[in-house]
Amino acid sequence: MTLRPPQGHARAVPVVALDYEIAQEQASALGRLGRALEAALAALAEHDTAGPATDVHRKQLVQQASEALWRFIVQREACGLRDPRPVIRDYRVPAEVYARIGAHGPR
């Protein structure tokens, strides 16, 4: 015996509404993660222009930026956007940040 969902229009409206809510949440998450990436990259750039500082602090900023980049790219992939190259180009992600993507430091 095969089970099928009920046929008809009564079921279509809630499914469309749910799809709309899911799309809204995906877009909202993408926006939040994009702003977090921008903030992490700005903190790294500010640190680099501020002058000499500890290497440990800079390594932490690079790690934070790479984690923000990883989260943003994963969310983009969940939305169907598979190519990370526009992100790297548009956000001007430094090579060292991109190289650390997915690498988790000590916690």
C-alpha positions as protocol buffer text, in pm:
chain_id: "A"
residue {
  index: 1
  type: MET
  ca { x: 0 y: 0 z: 0 }
}
residue {
  index: 2
  type: THR
  ca { x: 133 y: 344 z: -96 }
}
residue {
  index: 3
  type: LEU
  ca { x: 71 y: 644 z: 123 }
}
residue {
  index: 4
  type: ARG
  ca { x: 16 y: 977 z: -49 }
}
residue {
  index: 5
  type: PRO
  ca { x: -57 y: 1319 z: 94 }
}
residue {
  index: 6
  type: PRO
  ca { x: -416 y: 1434 z: 49 }
}
residue {
  index: 7
  type: GLN
  ca { x: -488 y: 1588 z: -289 }
}
residue {
  index: 8
  type: GLY
  ca { x: -656 y: 1924 z: -333 }
}
residue {
  index: 9
  type: HIS
  ca { x: -613 y: 2292 z: -271 }
}
residue {
  index: 10
  type: ALA
  ca { x: -672 y: 2287 z: 103 }
}
residue {
  index: 11
  type: ARG
  ca { x: -325 y: 2145 z: 157 }
}
residue {
  index: 12
  type: ALA
  ca { x: -144 y: 2371 z: -94 }
}
residue {
  index: 13
  type: VAL
  ca { x: -185 y: 2698 z: 96 }
}
residue {
  index: 14
  type: PRO
  ca { x: -10 y: 2588 z: 420 }
}
residue {
  index: 15
  type: VAL
  ca { x: 276 y: 2433 z: 220 }
}
residue {
  index: 16
  type: VAL
  ca { x: 328 y: 2755 z: 23 }
}
residue {
  index: 17
  type: ALA
  ca { x: 319 y: 2958 z: 344 }
}
residue {
  index: 18
  type: LEU
  ca { x: 575 y: 2728 z: 503 }
}
residue {
  index: 19
  type: ASP
  ca { x: 801 y: 2753 z: 198 }
}
residue {
  index: 20
  type: TYR
  ca { x: 774 y: 3131 z: 219 }
}
residue {
  index: 21
  type: GLU
  ca { x: 868 y: 3131 z: 588 }
}
residue {
  index: 22
  type: ILE
  ca { x: 1165 y: 2903 z: 521 }
}
residue {
  index: 23
  type: ALA
  ca { x: 1284 y: 3132 z: 242 }
}
residue {
  index: 24
  type: GLN
  ca { x: 1248 y: 3433 z: 473 }
}
residue {
  index: 25
  type: GLU
  ca { x: 1455 y: 3266 z: 744 }
}
residue {
  index: 26
  type: GLN
  ca { x: 1723 y: 3164 z: 495 }
}
residue {
  index: 27
  type: ALA
  ca { x: 1747 y: 3521 z: 366 }
}
residue {
  index: 28
  type: SER
  ca { x: 1754 y: 3660 z: 719 }
}
residue {
  index: 29
  type: ALA
  ca { x: 2029 y: 3420 z: 824 }
}
residue {
  index: 30
  type: LEU
  ca { x: 2227 y: 3503 z: 511 }
}
residue {
  index: 31
  type: GLY
  ca { x: 2203 y: 3873 z: 595 }
}
residue {
  index: 32
  type: ARG
  ca { x: 2309 y: 3821 z: 957 }
}
residue {
  index: 33
  type: LEU
  ca { x: 2604 y: 3607 z: 855 }
}
residue {
  index: 34
  type: GLY
  ca { x: 2706 y: 3854 z: 584 }
}
residue {
  index: 35
  type: ARG
  ca { x: 2713 y: 4136 z: 837 }
}
residue {
  index: 36
  type: ALA
  ca { x: 2914 y: 3919 z: 1078 }
}
residue {
  index: 37
  type: LEU
  ca { x: 3165 y: 3848 z: 800 }
}
residue {
  index: 38
  type: GLU
  ca { x: 3192 y: 4217 z: 720 }
}
residue {
  index: 39
  type: ALA
  ca { x: 3251 y: 4299 z: 1086 }
}
residue {
  index: 40
  type: ALA
  ca { x: 3518 y: 4029 z: 1125 }
}
residue {
  index: 41
  type: LEU
  ca { x: 3700 y: 4143 z: 811 }
}
residue {
  index: 42
  type: ALA
  ca { x: 3677 y: 4507 z: 923 }
}
residue {
  index: 43
  type: ALA
  ca { x: 3825 y: 4420 z: 1262 }
}
residue {
  index: 44
  type: LEU
  ca { x: 4114 y: 4243 z: 1091 }
}
residue {
  index: 45
  type: ALA
  ca { x: 4173 y: 4534 z: 853 }
}
residue {
  index: 46
  type: GLU
  ca { x: 4158 y: 4784 z: 1141 }
}
residue {
  index: 47
  type: HIS
  ca { x: 4408 y: 4578 z: 1335 }
}
residue {
  index: 48
  type: ASP
  ca { x: 4644 y: 4570 z: 1038 }
}
residue {
  index: 49
  type: THR
  ca { x: 4628 y: 4948 z: 986 }
}
residue {
  index: 50
  type: ALA
  ca { x: 4659 y: 5030 z: 1357 }
}
residue {
  index: 51
  type: GLY
  ca { x: 5024 y: 4940 z: 1366 }
}
residue {
  index: 52
  type: PRO
  ca { x: 5225 y: 4689 z: 1564 }
}
residue {
  index: 53
  type: ALA
  ca { x: 5038 y: 4456 z: 1790 }
}
residue {
  index: 54
  type: THR
  ca { x: 5066 y: 4105 z: 1916 }
}
residue {
  index: 55
  type: ASP
  ca { x: 5069 y: 3818 z: 1670 }
}
residue {
  index: 56
  type: VAL
  ca { x: 4837 y: 3625 z: 1899 }
}
residue {
  index: 57
  type: HIS
  ca { x: 4565 y: 3888 z: 1868 }
}
residue {
  index: 58
  type: ARG
  ca { x: 4600 y: 3896 z: 1489 }
}
residue {
  index: 59
  type: LYS
  ca { x: 4581 y: 3518 z: 1469 }
}
residue {
  index: 60
  type: GLN
  ca { x: 4258 y: 3531 z: 1668 }
}
residue {
  index: 61
  type: LEU
  ca { x: 4115 y: 3790 z: 1427 }
}
residue {
  index: 62
  type: VAL
  ca { x: 4213 y: 3579 z: 1126 }
}
residue {
  index: 63
  type: GLN
  ca { x: 4050 y: 3275 z: 1291 }
}
residue {
  index: 64
  type: GLN
  ca { x: 3731 y: 3469 z: 1366 }
}
residue {
  index: 65
  type: ALA
  ca { x: 3715 y: 3600 z: 1010 }
}
residue {
  index: 66
  type: SER
  ca { x: 3769 y: 3252 z: 863 }
}
residue {
  index: 67
  type: GLU
  ca { x: 3493 y: 3107 z: 1082 }
}
residue {
  index: 68
  type: ALA
  ca { x: 3258 y: 3390 z: 978 }
}
residue {
  index: 69
  type: LEU
  ca { x: 3346 y: 3322 z: 614 }
}
residue {
  index: 70
  type: TRP
  ca { x: 3284 y: 2949 z: 658 }
}
residue {
  index: 71
  type: ARG
  ca { x: 2941 y: 3010 z: 815 }
}
residue {
  index: 72
  type: PHE
  ca { x: 2845 y: 3254 z: 540 }
}
residue {
  index: 73
  type: ILE
  ca { x: 2949 y: 3018 z: 262 }
}
residue {
  index: 74
  type: VAL
  ca { x: 2764 y: 2726 z: 422 }
}
residue {
  index: 75
  type: GLN
  ca { x: 2446 y: 2936 z: 446 }
}
residue {
  index: 76
  type: ARG
  ca { x: 2484 y: 3046 z: 83 }
}
residue {
  index: 77
  type: GLU
  ca { x: 2513 y: 2682 z: -19 }
}
residue {
  index: 78
  type: ALA
  ca { x: 2195 y: 2604 z: 178 }
}
residue {
  index: 79
  type: CYS
  ca { x: 2026 y: 2873 z: -32 }
}
residue {
  index: 80
  type: GLY
  ca { x: 2151 y: 2712 z: -353 }
}
residue {
  index: 81
  type: LEU
  ca { x: 2442 y: 2949 z: -418 }
}
residue {
  index: 82
  type: ARG
  ca { x: 2731 y: 2709 z: -462 }
}
residue {
  index: 83
  type: ASP
  ca { x: 3015 y: 2927 z: -597 }
}
residue {
  index: 84
  type: PRO
  ca { x: 3221 y: 3098 z: -324 }
}
residue {
  index: 85
  type: ARG
  ca { x: 3423 y: 3309 z: -571 }
}
residue {
  index: 86
  type: PRO
  ca { x: 3180 y: 3606 z: -572 }
}
residue {
  index: 87
  type: VAL
  ca { x: 3198 y: 3617 z: -191 }
}
residue {
  index: 88
  type: ILE
  ca { x: 3578 y: 3616 z: -195 }
}
residue {
  index: 89
  type: ARG
  ca { x: 3583 y: 3890 z: -458 }
}
residue {
  index: 90
  type: ASP
  ca { x: 3300 y: 4111 z: -330 }
}
residue {
  index: 91
  type: TYR
  ca { x: 3401 y: 4101 z: 36 }
}
residue {
  index: 92
  type: ARG
  ca { x: 3772 y: 4127 z: -52 }
}
residue {
  index: 93
  type: VAL
  ca { x: 3858 y: 3829 z: 165 }
}
residue {
  index: 94
  type: PRO
  ca { x: 4234 y: 3806 z: 228 }
}
residue {
  index: 95
  type: ALA
  ca { x: 4401 y: 3487 z: 108 }
}
residue {
  index: 96
  type: GLU
  ca { x: 4509 y: 3392 z: 459 }
}
residue {
  index: 97
  type: VAL
  ca { x: 4147 y: 3407 z: 580 }
}
residue {
  index: 98
  type: TYR
  ca { x: 4025 y: 3194 z: 289 }
}
residue {
  index: 99
  type: ALA
  ca { x: 4310 y: 2947 z: 345 }
}
residue {
  index: 100
  type: ARG
  ca { x: 4192 y: 2888 z: 704 }
}
residue {
  index: 101
  type: ILE
  ca { x: 3828 y: 2826 z: 613 }
}
residue {
  index: 102
  type: GLY
  ca { x: 3699 y: 2520 z: 795 }
}
residue {
  index: 103
  type: ALA
  ca { x: 4007 y: 2494 z: 1017 }
}
residue {
  index: 104
  type: HIS
  ca { x: 3910 y: 2519 z: 1380 }
}
residue {
  index: 105
  type: GLY
  ca { x: 4160 y: 2637 z: 1634 }
}
residue {
  index: 106
  type: PRO
  ca { x: 4174 y: 2540 z: 2000 }
}
residue {
  index: 107
  type: ARG
  ca { x: 3852 y: 2598 z: 2189 }
}
